[in-house]
């Protein structure tokens, strides 16, 4: 922790832990492909719009352009031309090295296209990569291997064999967050598995409340720190079903087990997540991809989260996927926003400089190291 006069502010976490992120794409990107990765939409609109016309687009031009040797707020065409000139490997090296992240906790279950590994990502900072295993992906692999009759035992064996520091549920995308307050019975599991049929092409997709609930309960019983996607995501998610308050019965039922549960992203329900982190000992939260997507306005989201969340219950994550710019912006904007909030409290006499340094250290990395034992 240090006090500096740079644009981060006085309170800067020197070695962040990004407790939820993804790896980088391995292909060349034209403008359309770059913009498709720039936020949670899939492509620019058909009427001549561009994702550069957003708070995230402005942040790319403002903060990323100088790392490519351009003036701040370089025009999009100029930015993309320079990106192509340098090449993907050099661009990725510059941006990830500038994050100041030491530990990357990587969700390896989301691979809509070939991406690098957790170790590849961490090597760009000289840091360490850690894996989080996606429960639905494990279950779908088991179904594809035709082990439905022995699903429960095979699931435990698969999770025991991984080197992952935690597990993740994407129930929010599949069935919503109203998970069962008790582990489904074997009879219920067998009946639900019988409903899951392969899609065209032979792949399976688990979207049965009983199975998604069973997966989450299994991770809890095995003592694996468990992440939940919550709130903001791409258009496959039904945001109405992703309010973390829907998890209340599940959280109440699991609190005595002492297994950490991480609520990811949370926007626009970040105040709800902060409440849950306050009232349940085992619940933690972040504001994930909302920070880089809201750009220069992200400090308000961080401030609103800190209204209720205990300082030992908030973590940093970028949820960056594909573009190294998102890793860089997540780290820069989070440091800048958190420092801005803490500076204001110090200047108003609401906390000491020592308090602010300690809080920044907790949120920037110490909480994640304690939760994941890394």
C-alpha positions in Angstrom: 0.0 0.0 0.0 1.3 3.4 -0.8 0.4 7.0 -1.0 1.0 8.5 -4.4 0.3 11.6 -6.3 -0.6 9.9 -9.6 -3.9 9.6 -11.2 -4.9 6.5 -9.1 -5.2 8.8 -6.0 -3.5 8.5 -2.7 -4.6 5.0 -1.8 -3.3 2.4 -4.3 -3.3 -1.4 -3.9 0.0 -2.4 -5.3 -0.7 -6.1 -6.0 -4.3 -6.8 -6.8 -6.0 -10.2 -6.7 -8.5 -10.4 -9.6 -10.7 -13.0 -8.0 -12.9 -13.6 -11.1 -11.8 -13.1 -14.7 -11.3 -15.0 -18.0 -8.4 -15.5 -20.4 -7.6 -13.7 -23.7 -8.7 -14.5 -27.2 -6.0 -15.9 -29.5 -7.1 -14.5 -32.9 -6.7 -11.3 -34.8 -9.7 -8.9 -34.4 -11.2 -6.7 -37.0 -13.3 -3.7 -35.8 -16.5 -5.7 -35.7 -15.0 -8.5 -33.7 -13.3 -6.0 -31.3 -16.5 -4.2 -30.7 -18.3 -7.5 -30.1 -16.0 -8.1 -27.2 -16.1 -4.6 -25.9 -19.2 -5.1 -23.8 -22.1 -7.5 -23.1 -23.8 -6.9 -26.4 -22.9 -9.1 -29.4 -22.4 -6.6 -32.2 -22.8 -3.0 -33.1 -26.3 -2.0 -34.0 -27.5 -2.1 -37.6 -28.1 1.6 -37.8 -24.6 2.8 -37.8 -24.0 2.8 -34.1 -20.7 1.8 -32.4 -19.8 0.5 -29.0 -17.1 3.2 -28.8 -20.0 5.6 -28.1 -20.3 4.4 -24.5 -18.6 5.0 -21.2 -16.5 1.9 -21.8 -15.6 3.1 -25.3 -14.5 6.5 -23.9 -12.4 4.7 -21.3 -10.6 2.7 -24.0 -9.8 5.9 -25.9 -8.9 7.8 -22.7 -6.8 5.2 -20.8 -5.8 2.5 -23.2 -4.7 4.7 -26.1 -1.6 6.1 -24.2 -0.4 2.5 -23.6 -0.3 2.1 -27.4 1.7 5.3 -27.7 -1.3 7.4 -28.8 -2.7 10.6 -27.4 -5.5 10.3 -24.9 -8.9 10.0 -26.6 -7.5 9.0 -29.9 -10.2 8.3 -32.5 -11.4 4.7 -32.7 -10.0 4.1 -36.2 -6.6 5.4 -35.1 -6.7 3.3 -32.0 -7.6 0.1 -33.9 -5.0 0.7 -36.5 -2.3 1.1 -33.9 -3.5 -2.1 -32.2 -3.1 -4.0 -35.4 0.3 -2.5 -36.0 1.6 -3.7 -32.7 0.1 -7.1 -32.9 -2.0 -9.1 -30.4 0.9 -10.4 -28.4 2.5 -7.0 -27.7 -0.9 -5.4 -27.0 -1.7 -8.1 -24.5 1.7 -7.8 -22.9 1.4 -4.0 -22.4 -2.1 -4.0 -21.0 -1.9 -7.0 -18.7 1.5 -6.0 -17.4 0.0 -2.6 -16.5 -2.8 -4.1 -14.4 -0.6 -4.6 -11.3 -2.5 -7.8 -10.7 -0.5 -10.6 -9.1 -3.1 -13.4 -8.7 -5.6 -14.1 -11.4 -8.5 -16.4 -10.4 -9.7 -17.6 -13.8 -13.1 -19.1 -14.7 -11.9 -21.8 -17.2 -15.4 -23.0 -18.0 -16.4 -20.2 -20.4 -14.7 -20.9 -23.7 -16.9 -19.9 -26.6 -13.7 -19.8 -28.7 -10.1 -20.8 -28.1 -8.6 -18.7 -25.3 -5.3 -18.8 -23.4 -4.8 -20.5 -20.1 -4.7 -19.0 -16.6 -1.0 -19.5 -16.6 -0.6 -17.7 -19.9 -2.5 -14.7 -18.5 -0.5 -14.6 -15.2 2.8 -14.9 -17.1 2.2 -11.4 -18.5 2.6 -9.9 -15.0 5.0 -12.5 -13.5 2.1 -13.4 -11.3 0.1 -16.6 -10.5 -2.9 -18.1 -12.3 -5.5 -20.0 -10.4 -8.5 -22.0 -11.8 -12.1 -21.8 -10.8 -14.1 -24.7 -12.2 -17.6 -24.1 -13.7 -20.0 -26.6 -12.2 -22.4 -26.7 -15.1 -19.5 -27.4 -17.5 -18.4 -30.3 -15.3 -21.9 -31.7 -15.3 -22.3 -31.3 -19.0 -19.0 -33.1 -19.6 -20.2 -36.0 -17.5 -23.5 -36.2 -19.4 -21.6 -36.2 -22.7 -19.6 -39.2 -21.4 -22.8 -41.0 -20.7 -22.4 -41.4 -16.9 -25.8 -40.2 -15.9 -26.4 -43.4 -13.9 -23.4 -42.6 -11.8 -23.6 -38.8 -12.0 -23.4 -38.0 -8.2 -20.2 -40.1 -7.6 -18.6 -39.0 -10.9 -19.3 -35.3 -10.0 -17.5 -35.6 -6.7 -14.6 -37.4 -8.3 -14.3 -34.8 -11.1 -14.3 -32.0 -8.6 -11.8 -33.8 -6.3 -9.4 -34.3 -9.3 -9.2 -30.6 -10.2 -6.6 -28.2 -8.9 -9.2 -25.4 -8.8 -9.3 -23.0 -5.8 -13.1 -22.7 -6.1 -16.2 -23.5 -8.1 -18.7 -21.3 -10.0 -22.4 -21.7 -10.7 -24.1 -20.1 -13.7 -27.6 -21.0 -12.4 -28.5 -17.3 -13.0 -28.2 -17.9 -16.7 -30.0 -21.2 -16.7 -32.7 -21.3 -14.1 -32.4 -18.1 -12.0 -31.1 -17.8 -8.5 -33.9 -19.3 -6.4 -32.0 -22.4 -5.6 -33.3 -25.0 -3.1 -32.7 -24.6 0.6 -31.8 -28.3 0.9 -29.8 -30.6 -1.4 -32.1 -32.4 -3.8 -32.6 -36.1 -3.2 -31.1 -38.8 -5.4 -34.6 -39.6 -6.7 -35.1 -36.0 -7.7 -31.7 -35.8 -9.3 -32.2 -39.0 -11.4 -35.6 -37.7 -12.6 -34.1 -34.3 -13.5 -31.2 -35.9 -15.4 -33.7 -37.8 -17.4 -35.1 -34.6 -18.8 -31.7 -33.3 -20.1 -31.3 -34.2 -23.7 -28.4 -33.5 -26.1 -28.7 -30.5 -28.3 -28.1 -30.6 -32.0 -24.5 -31.5 -32.4 -24.5 -33.7 -29.3 -23.6 -31.2 -26.6 -25.6 -31.0 -23.3 -26.9 -27.9 -21.6 -27.9 -28.2 -17.9 -30.9 -25.9 -17.2 -32.9 -27.9 -14.7 -33.4 -26.3 -11.3 -32.9 -29.6 -9.4 -29.5 -30.3 -11.2 -28.2 -26.7 -10.9 -29.1 -26.8 -7.2 -27.5 -30.2 -6.8 -24.3 -28.9 -8.3 -24.1 -25.9 -6.0 -24.9 -28.0 -2.9 -22.2 -30.6 -3.9 -19.6 -27.8 -4.1 -20.7 -26.5 -0.7 -20.5 -30.0 0.9 -17.0 -30.4 -0.5 -15.9 -27.1 1.0 -15.2 -25.4 -2.3 -15.5 -21.6 -2.2 -18.5 -21.0 -4.5 -19.0 -18.2 -7.0 -22.4 -17.2 -8.3 -23.0 -15.1 -11.4 -25.4 -12.4 -10.2 -27.1 -9.6 -12.1 -25.5 -7.9 -15.1 -24.5 -10.1 -18.0 -25.2 -10.7 -21.7 -28.6 -11.0 -23.2 -28.9 -14.7 -22.5 -29.6 -13.8 -18.8 -33.0 -12.9 -17.6 -32.1 -10.1 -15.2 -35.4 -10.3 -13.3 -34.3 -13.7 -12.1 -30.8 -12.6 -11.1 -31.4 -10.5 -8.0 -29.2 -12.0 -5.3 -32.0 -11.7 -2.8 -33.5 -14.8 -4.5 -30.6 -16.7 -3.0 -31.6 -15.9 0.5 -33.1 -19.3 1.4 -30.0 -21.0 0.0 -27.7 -18.7 1.9 -29.6 -19.2 5.1 -29.4 -23.0 4.7 -25.6 -23.0 4.0 -24.4 -20.4 6.5 -23.4 -22.9 9.2 -21.1 -24.8 6.9 -18.7 -21.9 6.7 -18.0 -22.2 3.0 -17.4 -18.8 1.4 -20.0 -17.8 -1.2 -19.0 -15.0 -3.7 -21.6 -12.9 -5.4 -20.1 -11.8 -8.7 -20.9 -8.5 -10.6 -24.2 -7.8 -8.9 -25.1 -4.6 -10.8 -27.8 -3.2 -10.6 -28.3 -5.2 -7.4 -25.0 -4.3 -5.8 -26.8 -2.7 -2.8 -28.8 -6.0 -2.3 -25.5 -7.9 -2.5 -23.9 -5.6 0.1 -26.9 -6.3 2.4 -26.4 -10.0 2.0 -22.7 -9.8 2.7 -23.5 -7.9 5.9 -26.0 -10.3 7.3 -24.5 -13.6 6.3 -21.0 -14.4 7.6 -20.1 -16.5 4.5 -21.2 -14.1 1.8 -18.8 -11.9 -0.2 -19.4 -9.6 -3.1 -17.7 -7.6 -5.9 -18.9 -5.2 -8.6 -17.0 -7.0 -11.4 -17.6 -6.0 -15.0 -19.8 -3.1 -14.0 -16.7 -1.1 -13.2 -15.1 -1.1 -16.7 -18.5 -0.9 -18.4 -19.4 2.3 -16.5 -16.0 3.8 -17.1 -15.5 7.3 -15.5 -18.8 7.0 -13.7 -17.8 3.7 -11.9 -16.8 5.4 -8.6 -20.5 5.8 -7.8 -21.1 2.0 -8.0 -18.1 1.4 -5.7 -19.4 4.1 -3.3 -22.9 2.6 -3.2 -21.6 -0.9 -2.5 -19.5 0.4 0.4 -22.6 1.9 2.1 -23.4 -1.5 3.7 -20.8 -4.1 2.8 -18.3 -4.9 5.6 -14.8 -4.0 4.4 -13.6 -7.6 4.9 -16.4 -8.9 2.6 -15.7 -7.0 -0.7 -13.3 -8.3 -3.3 -11.9 -7.0 -6.6 -12.7 -8.6 -9.9 -12.5 -7.5 -13.5 -14.6 -10.3 -15.1 -12.5 -9.4 -18.2 -12.9 -11.7 -21.1 -11.1 -11.8 -24.4 -9.7 -8.3 -24.6 -6.6 -7.3 -22.5 -8.0 -3.8 -22.5 -10.7 -5.0 -20.1 -8.2 -6.4 -17.7 -6.3 -3.1 -17.7 -9.4 -0.9 -17.4 -10.9 -3.1 -14.6 -7.8 -2.6 -12.5 -7.2 1.1 -13.3 -10.8 2.2 -12.8 -11.3 0.1 -9.6 -8.2 1.5 -8.0 -9.2 5.0 -9.1 -12.8 4.7 -7.9 -11.9 3.1 -4.6 -9.2 5.6 -3.9 -11.6 8.5 -4.7 -14.2 7.2 -2.2 -11.6 6.6 0.5 -9.9 10.0 -0.1 -13.3 11.7 0.4 -13.9 10.0 3.7 -10.4 10.9 4.9 -10.7 14.5 3.8 -14.1 14.7 5.7 -12.6 13.3 8.8 -14.7 10.1 8.6 -11.6 7.8 8.6 -7.9 8.1 9.1 -5.2 7.6 6.5 -4.3 4.4 8.2 -7.9 3.2 8.0 -8.1 4.0 4.3 -4.8 2.1 3.6 -6.1 -0.9 5.5 -9.4 -0.9 3.7 -7.8 -0.7 0.3 -5.5 -3.6 1.2 -8.4 -5.7 2.3 -10.5 -5.1 -0.8 -7.7 -5.1 -3.3 -6.3 -8.5 -2.3 -6.2 -9.6 1.3 -9.9 -10.7 1.4 -9.4 -12.8 -1.7 -6.3 -14.4 -0.4 -8.1 -15.4 2.8 -11.2 -16.7 1.0 -9.4 -18.8 -1.6 -6.3 -19.6 0.6 -3.9 -18.5 -2.1 
